[in-house]
Amino acid sequence: MVIQRLQNLYLFLSAVLLLIFAFTTSVIVEVGTKIVTFSCIKMCGIPDGGETYVPISIVLVALSVILSVLAIAKFKDLKVQKSVTLRTMFCVVALVAYIFINVSVIADTHSVLSIKPTFVMCLPLLALILQFMALNGIKRDIKLLRDSDHIR
């Protein structure tokens, strides 16, 4: 029985989008006369200091990308692939929440003039949609295999 492995393409595109998100500026915050830029890896122009690295978001992005690649590698074991994909989705949601919390903390502690999210903030959401599509493909393949075994 031939199974369509379209979910592997979805997972690969998700990993690429997360890598692009990791190295580009996602939010620009104007604090007084300074501009604070947030990327997934570092915050630049912080009013209290120059530049700070954000280890939690680095770990979340690395974990999301590694889990996506691992899910691709586990294409023969669909139950494991499904489980890894669910964990990847959780990591992406945690990453977006962590970036939002960091921006909120800066906005609460300083006089913020404006918060400007860039188009890059859409990339984790697109990655999440692709992971959801991959999860649906995995579920469809599991059902197809179960039904074909039932017929035998």
Secondary structure, 3 states (H helix, E strand, C coil): CCCCCHHHHHHHHHHHHHHHHHCCEEEEEEECCEEEEEECCEEECCCCCCEEECHHHHHHHHHHHHHHHHHHHCCCCHHHHHHHHHHHHHHHHHHHHHHHHHHHHHHHHCCEEEEEECHHHHHHHHHHHHHHHHHHHHHHHHHHHHHHHHHC
